[in-house]
Structure formats: structure tokens, C-alpha cells
Amino acid sequence: MAQSDKLPPTLGALRQHVLRVHIQARVWGQASIALQDPQLDPLQNGYHKEFDGQLKPTTTDALPAPKAIIEMVRCQCKTDCSSARCSCRRKNLSCTDVCQCGSECQNDEDTQNKYETDDDDDGDDM
């Protein structure tokens, strides 16, 4: 069985990497300029905001595998899927209806969408 860390990068991963490199190159290119151009928005250029407010690199904008395979991956957690013991979380996937984790899951799509919505409404826009 193939291990996900041994698979080659995808076009989606390349696209996000190029966006992050663009920000870094622009910062370095303007390092010696006193009056710099406005900075690029990291949220539009390869980064996303975690529920705790930290910026994290977006690794890809594509699905990690075909949808049929993703639906085959399921966890059997007895808790809320908030730890790295959850097989879905370890693979950077949301828990699905085929998982056996139940209604207290903290890794399902609805919970993750709630965190994203909460971040958008926090009023910290700069």
C-alpha cells in the first residue's frame, strides 16, 4: 500500500507553493525600499487562517485523492476526533458519514465550516 508522504506532489500543491513563494519574493525584493508597495494578502496567496487565528500554509487546493477513495477512508474513533489518533485527521480529511465517530465529532465538515465562518466574522480585517 502506498504511503501518502511518498507520493509525488500534485498540481494543486505546486499552485499553492508558487503563491507562497510569490509573497516571499516580493517581501525580499522590497527589503531595501523605504516606501514599499502594499503587501499581498496572504489569505489570497497560499495561506489560510486556522481556528485559533494563526496563518498556516495551504498545502493544496485539490482533493488528496479521488472522491471514491476518500469515501472509503473512515475512522473508528470513540471520542470527538480532536486528537491525532483520528485516522481522518491524520490524513488531513474531514470525517464523513461512513465514520463511526458520532455526533460529537470535531473533525467533520460542518464543524470546520463553523470555525471558518467564525474567523470571517471576527472583525479583525486589516
N, C-alpha and C positions, 0 to 999 in steps of 0.2 A: 504494500500500500504506500502511495506517495505521501511524503510529509510536506505540509504546506510551506515550511521555511526553505525547502529545497526546490520549489517551483520557480520558474523564471518570472520576472516582473511583467505586468500587463501594460497595455497602452494607457489604461486608466491611471496606473501608478506613475507612469512616465509623465503624463499630463500634469498631475498634481506636483510632482517633483520639479518640473520646469517652472511652474508658477511660484513655488517657494524659492527657487534659485533666482528668479527674476527679482523678487523683493530684495534678496541678499545682495545681488549685483548692483542694484540701484542704490542701496544704502552705502555700499563700499565706494561706488562711483562718485557719490556726493560727499564723501567724508571730509574732503578738504575745502568744500564750498561753504562760505559763511551764510548765504541766503539760499537755503535748499528748496527744491520743489516740494510740493505736498507729498507726504508718504502714501504709498499704496495701501489700500485696505486689506489687511491680512485675511479677513473672512471671505474676501472675493479672490484670494490668491493662494490657495493651497493650505489654509488653516481653518480649523473650526474651534468653537468655544465649548469646553466641557461644562457640565452642570455646575461645577464649582468655580467657574469663571476663568479658568486657565486656557490659554491658547494651545492647541495641540495640532501637529501636522495631520492633514487628511491624507491617508495613505493611498487611497484610490477612489475614483468616482464610479467604478464599475462593480458589479457583483463579484464576490470572490470565486464563485463557481456558478455553473448553470442552475437555474431555479429548481429544477428537478432534484439535483443533488443536495441543494440547501435544504429542501423539504425532507430529505432523508436523515439529515443530522438532527438529533434531538437529545436533550438532556434528560436525566432522571433524578433531578435534584429533589430533595425533601424539604429544602428551605426556600428562601426568596431569590436565589440565583444572584446574590450580590457579591459573591466571592469568586476567586479564580478557579474554584473547584467546579464551577458550572462549565460543562463542555462547550456549550454555545458561546458563552462569554470568552472563553479561551481562544475560540476561533473568530472572534470579532463579529459574531452573528447575534441577531435578536432571537429570543426564544419564540417558538411558533406554537400553533395549536397542537402539533404532534408531540410536543414536550410534555413531560409528566410533572412539571413543577407547580402547577395550580395557580390560583388567583392572587397569591402574594408575590408573584414574580416581579423582580426589579429590573429585568433584562428584556422585557417584551417591547414591541414597537410602540404601544400606547404610552408606556412609562417613559421611554426615551423621547417621544414626541412632546410629552408634557414638560420635560426638562428643557427642550429646545424652545418651546413656547414661553416658558418662564424666563429664559435668558433674553428673549427678544423683547419682553415687556418690562425689563428691569430699569429702563430709563438711563442707562449708562452710555448712551450713544454719544460718540465724540465726533 
